[in-house]
Amino acid sequence: MDRKVPLEDHWWGFAVMPEAMDYPYNGDDNPLTLVCQFHYAEGMVYVFADLDYFFGYEDVASGSLGEWSREFFSVRYAPLEGNMREHEIRNADGSSAVPEAQPLDAPAKRGEMSAVLKPAQAWQDELEQQYPGYEVLLTLDECDEIGLRFYDCGTLFFLIKPDDLAGKRFDRVKCILFSY
């Protein structure tokens, strides 16, 4: 749907991206879920993941414990220029196929550890040892309110090296699912 849309930071909802940017799909040609979009430098970062299985759709493939392949996630950066377009992901009946957009402070208000560009409260020693030199770009904690479950008390980590963050090289992000 092409129209003027606000370019706001948010979890979930529909991605507002430059018209020329393609929406990411998984290996089965299904759209990835927008986890969040947020301003960074003079542009926007878009974080997508294949989360259908973790929202209760057990008959679909997904990333598993450990590091995910690029088939199951995408992190993109785009300068704030040109025409922007809201990419609506809908079910066959026209209803939204994604959780409703929420402000970036929503997890803190619910008591979740999910966070963007902040030190992760649950940055596990095992992950720090396995990925030396990386920092947390984003953490996504499971959330009863939206029906998101990562096995047993799991967290999805998006990690990036400081030089890659400074250079806006978000294609080098690593996505790791950790469960206790």
N, C-alpha and C positions, 0 to 999 in steps of 0.2 A: 504494500500500500504506500504510494508516494504521497507525502504530505509533509508539512513542517512539523517536526516532532522535537520535543525538548531533549537535549543531550545531557542527561543526568547520570550520575553515578548510581548504580543499583545492583542488588542481587536479583537473579532470576528475571522473569519477564522476557520481553522481546529486545533483541539487540538493535541499537540505532547505529548503523554503520554507513560509511561512504557508499554511494551507489555502485562504484566500480569494484567494491570488495565482495568477493563471493562468500556465501554462507558455508561454513564447514559441515561436512557429512562424514559418517563413519564408513567402514569398509563394506557395509551392507546397504549403503546409499540412504541411510536414515539421518536426519539432521541431528547434530549434537545439541545438547542443552546449553543455553547461556547460563553459566554459573554467576558471572558478574561482569560489569563493565565499569571502568573507573578512569578518571583523568590522570594522565601522567605526562609530565613535561608539557609540550604544546599539542598533545594528542590524546587518544583514548586507547586503553588496553582492554581487550575482549578475551575472556577466559571461557572456554567451552569444554564440556566433557560428555561422554556417553554414559548417562546416569539412569537410563530406563530400568535396568535390572535392579538398581538400588532404590528405585521408586516403586518396586513391587511387580514389575513386568518380568517374570521369571523365565519366559520363553525367548529371551533375547540374549545375545552375546554381550559381554562387557569386559572392562578391565578387571583384573583380579588383584589379589594381594601382591604387594611389591610394585616395581616400576611398570608403568603402563607404556605400551607402544603408541606411536603417533596416530594410529587408527582410532584410538579412544579419547583423544583430547587435542585441543588446539589453543594456543595463546597467540593473539595477534595484536599488532599495534598499527594505528592509522593516525596521521596528522589530521588536525581539525580543519579541513579544507574541502571545497566542493559540496555537492548535494549529498545530504544524508537521507537514509531510508530506514524505516522501521521494518525489520524482518519478522513477520508474524508466523509462528509455527502453530498450526492448528490441526485438530483431529478431523476425521472425515465428517463429523456432524457440525463442524464450525467452531466448536469450543476450543479454548486455549489448550495446547498440549504441554504447556510449561507452567510451573508455579507462578503466581502473581508477583510482579515486581515489588521489591521491598528496599527501603533505604539501607545504606551501608551500615548503619548502626543497629539494624534489626537483630542480628545475632547477640550482641551484647545485652540488648533489652530482654532477650529470651534466656540468657545465661549460657549461650553456646560459646565455644572457643573460636568459631569461624572468624577470620580476620583478613584484611587486605593490607599489605605493606607494613606490617607490624610484627614485632617478635612473637613467635608462636609460643603459647603457654605450654603446649604439649610437644615441643620439638624434641623428639625422642633421641636419647644417646645413640641408639643403634643407627638411626638415620643420619645423625651428624657424623658418625664414624664412616658410614658407607658413602656419604656425599660431602667430603671435606671441601671447604671453600664455597659452599652454597649457602644462600640465605633463603628465608621463606618469603615468597611473593604473595602467597595466599594459602590459607587453610580452610577446609570445608569440613565441618563437624556434622555428624548425623543430627537430624532434627525431627522430633515427633510431630511438630506442628505442620510440617509439609510432607510427612511420610517418607523421609529420606533415612535409609539404614545402610551402614557400611559394616556388615557382618556383626561383630560383637564390639561395640564401642569404638568404631573405626573413625579415622580421620583421613581425608584426602589432602595431600600436601603438593603444592606447586612450588618448586625450588628453582632458583636462578643464581648465577654467579654475579657478584657486584659489578664487574666490568661489563657483563652482558646487559644488566639492567641499565647502566649508564649509557651504553651504546644502543639501547632499544632493540636488542637482539632476542626478542621473545620466542623466536623459533628454537632457541636452545634451552628452554624451560624443561624441567623434568617433572613428571607427575607420578607420585608414589602413594599407594593406598596402604596405610598402616592400621592394623587392628590389634588390640590388646590380647 
